[in-house]
């Protein structure tokens, strides 16, 4: 699901509603979008009356997690961590425009474990390890440390047995996951992808609900459990007692990637072309290809109304994650070959006393 060739940079085109930069300016944040299909991390930020889309290249970028100035990005074979360095932001052109700048600090190579969603739990990163059908954490000495797996998965095998994909944190602990199937054979989830999905309580290792259409992006927010039925193009809330889903909104795309700001949900949409993977699901039956959209839609969860959107019209057809950067209006992200990275030396406060400063 994550290895298509990246498009040419000049083919990356987008349009947006006039309400999107207004919304970002009022809320005081920017947001990130990962697209494994295009091999890009997209920084979306208000620039006056337009929403600026700034692209950085990664190898199969998937899940992202931001906490306290630290940004983790799951890629094809590694998890890369970037830190916000305000002193570098002040040096970027045009002068005085940037209020954040993420620099690479370290990377842990995992190998191809099918990294999907990632989440900070305190200062530890939890990862949905789709290839091995488990949740894991990282250790510099190993590819990963297994921490939990569904009760129907008999052991660790690099076979993507249930397509575990989404992770929700509740009260500071990993609590809910989504999977596309309840199967214990290699790629067994593909046989009933249209209605084989499930939502699981990690604490009890029991199902909350089953029979979902390609669920993704579970979230605990505002005292509610939210989930995407991506195959239907919906965002719903879940009754924990009965497992019943209540649809909040139905959108013109494969819904995957979710973050919240107040009563608003930022929802990733993928166009999903006809293929063996995406055939026979509700969204492809409901909408012809030309009516399916790719981008980020902003929805008022109180009434399900769309208040703004960013639509990618060329070069980007599939989105995986959406991550808000609260309080950062106009950031950049620099990669290891940038001169600012080469010339930025960070030291502990104790060591700064001994630095000889030039006159």
C-alpha positions as CSV (number, residue, x, y, z in Angstrom):
1,X,0.0,0.0,0.0
2,X,3.0,2.3,0.2
3,X,5.5,1.9,-2.6
4,X,4.3,3.7,-5.7
5,X,6.7,5.9,-7.6
6,X,6.8,9.6,-6.6
7,X,5.5,12.1,-9.1
8,X,7.6,14.9,-10.7
9,X,7.8,18.0,-8.4
10,X,6.2,20.2,-11.1
11,X,3.1,18.1,-11.1
12,X,2.2,18.8,-7.4
13,X,-0.8,21.1,-7.7
14,X,-3.5,22.1,-5.2
15,X,-6.4,24.4,-4.7
16,X,-8.2,25.5,-1.5
17,X,-11.2,27.4,-0.2
18,X,-10.7,31.0,0.9
19,X,-11.8,29.9,4.3
20,X,-8.8,27.6,4.8
21,X,-6.1,30.4,5.4
22,X,-8.7,32.3,7.4
23,X,-9.2,29.2,9.6
24,X,-5.5,28.6,10.1
25,X,-4.8,32.3,10.9
26,X,-7.6,32.4,13.5
27,X,-6.6,29.0,15.0
28,X,-2.9,30.0,15.0
29,X,-1.5,26.7,13.7
30,X,-0.1,25.0,10.6
31,X,-0.4,21.3,9.8
32,X,1.5,18.5,8.2
33,X,0.3,16.0,5.6
34,X,2.1,12.7,4.7
35,X,1.7,11.1,1.4
36,X,3.5,7.8,0.9
37,X,2.3,7.6,-2.7
38,X,4.0,10.8,-3.6
39,X,6.9,10.4,-1.2
40,X,6.3,13.8,0.4
41,X,5.8,15.5,3.7
42,X,3.6,18.6,3.0
43,X,3.7,21.6,5.4
44,X,0.4,23.6,5.1
45,X,0.6,27.1,6.4
46,X,-1.3,30.4,6.0
47,X,0.4,33.1,4.0
48,X,-1.9,36.1,3.9
49,X,-4.9,35.1,1.9
50,X,-3.5,31.9,0.6
51,X,-2.6,28.5,2.1
52,X,1.0,27.7,1.2
53,X,1.9,24.1,0.6
54,X,5.6,23.4,1.2
55,X,6.9,20.0,0.1
56,X,9.8,17.9,1.6
57,X,10.8,14.5,0.2
58,X,10.9,11.4,2.3
59,X,11.0,7.7,1.5
60,X,7.5,6.5,2.0
61,X,6.4,8.9,4.8
62,X,3.5,7.5,6.9
63,X,2.6,8.1,10.5
64,X,3.6,11.3,12.3
65,X,3.5,12.3,16.0
66,X,4.2,15.8,17.5
67,X,4.8,16.6,21.1
68,X,6.6,19.4,22.9
69,X,8.7,20.5,19.9
70,X,9.6,16.9,18.8
71,X,8.3,15.5,15.6
72,X,8.6,11.8,14.7
73,X,8.0,10.6,11.2
74,X,7.7,6.9,10.2
75,X,9.2,6.1,6.8
76,X,10.0,3.0,4.8
77,X,12.9,1.7,6.9
78,X,13.3,4.1,9.8
79,X,11.7,6.5,12.3
80,X,13.2,10.0,11.9
81,X,13.0,12.5,14.7
82,X,13.1,16.3,14.2
83,X,13.2,19.0,16.8
84,X,11.9,22.5,16.5
85,X,14.8,25.0,16.8
86,X,13.5,28.6,17.1
87,X,17.0,30.1,16.8
88,X,17.3,28.6,13.3
89,X,13.8,29.8,12.3
90,X,15.0,33.4,12.9
91,X,17.8,32.9,10.3
92,X,15.5,31.7,7.5
93,X,14.4,33.9,4.6
94,X,12.4,36.0,4.3
95,X,13.5,37.5,7.6
96,X,11.0,37.4,10.4
97,X,8.5,35.1,8.6
98,X,9.2,31.7,10.1
99,X,8.2,30.9,13.7
100,X,9.4,27.3,13.7
101,X,12.1,25.2,12.1
102,X,12.4,21.4,12.5
103,X,15.9,20.0,12.2
104,X,16.9,16.3,12.2
105,X,18.2,15.0,15.5
106,X,18.3,11.2,15.1
107,X,17.0,8.2,13.3
108,X,16.4,4.6,14.2
109,X,16.5,2.1,11.4
110,X,13.7,-0.5,11.8
111,X,13.9,-2.2,8.4
112,X,10.7,-2.7,6.4
113,X,8.2,-3.3,9.3
114,X,5.3,-1.4,7.6
115,X,5.2,1.5,10.0
116,X,1.7,3.0,10.0
117,X,0.5,5.3,12.8
118,X,2.9,6.5,15.5
119,X,2.2,8.1,18.9
120,X,4.1,9.6,21.7
121,X,3.4,8.1,25.1
122,X,5.2,10.4,27.6
123,X,8.6,10.5,25.9
124,X,8.4,7.0,24.3
125,X,7.2,6.5,20.8
126,X,4.7,3.7,20.1
127,X,4.5,2.3,16.6
128,X,1.9,0.4,14.7
129,X,4.0,-2.4,13.1
130,X,1.8,-3.5,10.3
131,X,4.1,-6.2,8.9
132,X,4.4,-8.0,12.2
133,X,0.8,-7.3,13.3
134,X,1.8,-5.8,16.6
135,X,2.4,-2.6,18.5
136,X,6.1,-1.9,19.3
137,X,8.5,0.6,20.7
138,X,12.1,1.4,19.6
139,X,15.5,0.5,20.9
140,X,18.8,1.6,19.2
141,X,20.1,-1.9,19.4
142,X,17.1,-3.6,17.7
143,X,14.7,-3.1,14.8
144,X,11.8,-3.0,17.3
145,X,10.6,-4.2,20.7
146,X,7.1,-6.0,20.5
147,X,4.7,-4.7,23.1
148,X,1.2,-5.9,22.2
149,X,-0.6,-7.8,19.5
150,X,-4.3,-8.8,18.9
151,X,-5.4,-12.0,20.6
152,X,-6.1,-13.7,17.2
153,X,-2.5,-13.2,16.0
154,X,-0.6,-16.3,17.1
155,X,2.9,-15.0,16.8
156,X,5.3,-12.6,15.1
157,X,5.7,-13.0,11.3
158,X,6.4,-10.5,8.6
159,X,3.2,-11.3,6.8
160,X,0.8,-8.4,7.4
161,X,-1.8,-10.8,8.7
162,X,-4.6,-8.4,9.8
163,X,-3.3,-5.0,8.5
164,X,-3.1,-3.4,12.0
165,X,-3.0,0.3,11.1
166,X,-4.3,2.9,13.6
167,X,-3.6,3.7,17.3
168,X,-5.5,5.9,19.8
169,X,-4.1,7.1,23.1
170,X,-6.4,7.6,26.1
171,X,-5.3,9.0,29.5
172,X,-1.7,8.8,28.4
173,X,-1.8,5.1,27.4
174,X,-2.2,3.2,24.2
175,X,-5.8,2.1,24.3
176,X,-7.5,1.5,20.9
177,X,-6.4,0.1,17.6
178,X,-7.9,-0.6,14.2
179,X,-7.2,-3.5,11.8
180,X,-8.6,-4.4,8.4
181,X,-9.2,-8.0,9.2
182,X,-9.5,-10.6,12.0
183,X,-7.2,-13.1,10.3
184,X,-4.0,-15.0,11.3
185,X,-2.7,-15.9,7.8
186,X,-0.4,-13.9,5.5
187,X,-2.4,-11.0,4.0
188,X,-5.6,-12.8,5.1
189,X,-7.3,-9.5,5.6
190,X,-7.6,-8.9,1.9
191,X,-10.2,-11.6,1.4
192,X,-12.9,-9.5,3.2
193,X,-11.5,-6.0,3.1
194,X,-14.9,-4.3,2.4
195,X,-16.4,-5.4,5.7
196,X,-13.8,-7.3,7.7
197,X,-12.4,-4.4,9.8
198,X,-12.4,-4.1,13.6
199,X,-11.8,-1.8,16.5
200,X,-10.1,-3.3,19.5
201,X,-9.6,-2.3,23.1
202,X,-5.9,-2.8,23.9
203,X,-6.5,-3.0,27.6
204,X,-8.9,-6.0,27.4
205,X,-7.8,-7.3,24.0
206,X,-11.5,-7.5,23.1
207,X,-13.4,-6.2,20.1
208,X,-15.4,-3.0,20.5
209,X,-16.9,-3.5,17.1
210,X,-16.4,-5.6,13.9
211,X,-17.7,-5.6,10.3
212,X,-16.1,-2.2,9.5
213,X,-15.1,-1.1,6.1
214,X,-11.3,-0.5,6.1
215,X,-11.2,1.4,9.5
216,X,-8.3,3.8,10.2
217,X,-7.3,6.7,12.5
218,X,-9.0,5.9,15.8
219,X,-8.8,8.8,18.2
220,X,-9.9,9.5,21.8
221,X,-10.9,13.2,21.8
222,X,-13.4,15.3,23.8
223,X,-14.5,12.3,25.9
224,X,-15.4,10.3,22.7
225,X,-13.9,7.5,20.6
226,X,-13.7,8.5,16.9
227,X,-12.9,6.3,14.0
228,X,-12.8,6.5,10.2
229,X,-14.6,3.9,8.1
230,X,-12.2,4.7,5.3
231,X,-13.9,2.4,2.8
232,X,-17.1,4.3,3.2
233,X,-15.5,7.8,3.3
234,X,-16.9,8.5,6.8
235,X,-16.0,9.9,10.2
236,X,-17.9,8.4,13.1
237,X,-18.1,8.3,16.9
238,X,-18.3,4.9,18.7
239,X,-20.6,3.9,21.5
240,X,-18.2,1.9,23.8
241,X,-21.0,0.0,25.4
242,X,-22.6,-1.3,22.2
243,X,-20.0,-0.8,19.5
244,X,-22.5,1.2,17.4
245,X,-21.1,3.8,15.1
246,X,-22.8,7.2,14.6
247,X,-21.8,8.9,11.4
248,X,-20.6,12.5,11.9
249,X,-19.8,13.2,8.2
250,X,-19.6,11.5,4.9
251,X,-16.9,12.8,2.5
252,X,-16.0,12.4,-1.2
253,X,-12.9,10.3,-0.6
254,X,-11.2,7.5,1.3
255,X,-10.9,9.0,4.8
256,X,-7.6,8.4,6.5
257,X,-5.6,10.8,8.7
258,X,-7.2,12.7,11.5
259,X,-6.5,15.5,14.0
260,X,-8.7,17.8,16.0
261,X,-8.8,21.5,16.9
262,X,-11.6,22.5,19.2
263,X,-14.8,21.3,17.6
264,X,-13.1,20.9,14.2
265,X,-11.7,17.8,12.6
266,X,-9.0,17.9,10.0
267,X,-9.6,14.8,7.8
268,X,-7.3,13.4,5.1
269,X,-9.0,12.2,1.9
270,X,-7.5,9.9,-0.7
271,X,-8.8,9.5,-4.2
272,X,-8.2,5.7,-4.4
273,X,-8.1,4.5,-8.0
274,X,-9.6,1.3,-9.2
275,X,-7.3,-1.6,-8.1
276,X,-7.5,-5.0,-6.5
277,X,-6.9,-3.4,-3.1
278,X,-9.6,-0.7,-3.4
279,X,-12.2,-2.5,-5.5
280,X,-15.6,-3.5,-4.0
281,X,-15.6,-1.0,-1.2
282,X,-18.4,1.5,-0.5
283,X,-16.6,4.6,-1.6
284,X,-15.7,3.2,-5.0
285,X,-19.3,2.0,-5.5
286,X,-20.7,5.4,-4.3
287,X,-18.6,7.7,-6.3
288,X,-16.9,7.5,-9.8
289,X,-13.2,8.2,-9.9
290,X,-13.6,11.8,-11.1
291,X,-15.8,12.7,-8.1
292,X,-13.4,11.2,-5.5
293,X,-11.1,13.8,-3.9
294,X,-7.6,13.9,-2.4
295,X,-6.7,16.5,0.2
296,X,-7.6,17.7,3.7
297,X,-11.1,18.6,4.6
298,X,-12.0,20.7,7.8
299,X,-15.3,19.6,9.3
300,X,-17.3,21.1,12.2
301,X,-18.0,18.0,14.2
302,X,-21.0,19.6,15.9
303,X,-23.0,19.5,12.7
304,X,-20.9,17.6,10.1
305,X,-20.5,20.7,7.9
306,X,-17.4,21.3,5.7
307,X,-15.9,24.7,6.6
308,X,-12.8,24.5,4.4
309,X,-10.7,22.2,2.3
310,X,-7.4,21.8,0.5
311,X,-7.6,19.7,-2.6
312,X,-4.6,18.1,-4.4
313,X,-5.4,18.1,-8.1
314,X,-2.2,16.5,-9.5
315,X,0.7,14.5,-8.2
316,X,-0.9,13.4,-4.9
317,X,-3.7,10.8,-4.9
318,X,-3.3,9.2,-1.4
319,X,-2.8,10.7,2.0
320,X,-1.9,8.8,5.2
321,X,-1.6,11.2,8.1
322,X,-2.6,14.7,9.2
323,X,-0.8,16.3,12.1
324,X,-1.5,19.8,13.6
325,X,1.4,21.9,14.9
326,X,-0.3,23.9,17.6
327,X,0.9,27.5,18.1
328,X,3.3,27.3,15.0
329,X,2.0,29.4,12.2
330,X,4.7,29.3,9.5
331,X,7.3,26.5,10.1
332,X,9.9,24.9,7.9
333,X,11.6,21.5,8.1
334,X,15.2,21.2,7.0
335,X,16.9,17.9,6.0
336,X,20.4,16.8,6.6
337,X,21.9,18.3,3.5
338,X,20.8,21.8,4.3
339,X,23.5,24.3,5.2
340,X,21.6,25.5,8.3
341,X,21.7,22.0,9.6
342,X,25.5,21.8,9.0
343,X,26.1,25.1,10.8
344,X,23.8,24.5,13.8
345,X,25.6,23.1,16.8
346,X,23.5,22.3,19.9
347,X,25.1,21.8,23.3
348,X,23.8,21.2,26.8
349,X,23.4,24.3,28.9
350,X,26.3,23.3,31.1
351,X,28.7,23.1,28.2
352,X,27.7,26.5,26.9
353,X,29.7,28.1,29.8
354,X,32.9,26.9,28.2
355,X,32.1,28.1,24.6
356,X,34.6,30.7,23.4
357,X,32.6,33.4,21.7
358,X,34.1,35.4,18.9
359,X,34.3,39.2,19.3
